[in-house]
Amino acid sequence: MTPLDIHPQLAKDCFYLGQLTSSAVLLHRNASVPWFILVPDTSLADLLDLPQEHRDAVMADCSLVSQFLKQVLGFDKVNFAGLGNVVPQMHLHVIARAAVDPCWPLPVWGNLEDEELYDLAQVLDWQKALVAMGDMKAHPLEGL
């Protein structure tokens, strides 16, 4: 999958970090909470419609990002969702949560009032850490 294969709304909202086994890895631009979005390599709209082997590979990708959030960034709670009500392309949200985040305990959707911005060094550090954890192939970062 390339950045051109990503739905325009996701491309606008996220940094394209790279590619895992079965999914592109995006980081939401709002740094208020560490919010990753994985876009599986499929034209299907729903995770549960994937053949089991493909679904297992996508879930392993999501699990790797969850491990990063817990083991590297030190979060205790990770939210996981696949909604697709606004963006029809299958994408899965893997979001670190903590009682100190700006919208706790509410969902992040519609509850992050101020947008904090990432700096290039932090995004590059997280990209390198994800590459080191698994089989992610990094993509050159643009738009920072």
Secondary structure as UniProt FT lines:
FT   HELIX           3..5
FT   HELIX           8..13
FT   STRAND          14..19
FT   STRAND          23..28
FT   TURN            31..32
FT   STRAND          35..40
FT   HELIX           47..49
FT   HELIX           52..67
FT   HELIX           68..72
FT   STRAND          77..81
FT   STRAND          92..97
FT   TURN            99..100
FT   TURN            102..105
FT   TURN            109..111
FT   HELIX           120..133
FT   STRAND          137..138
//
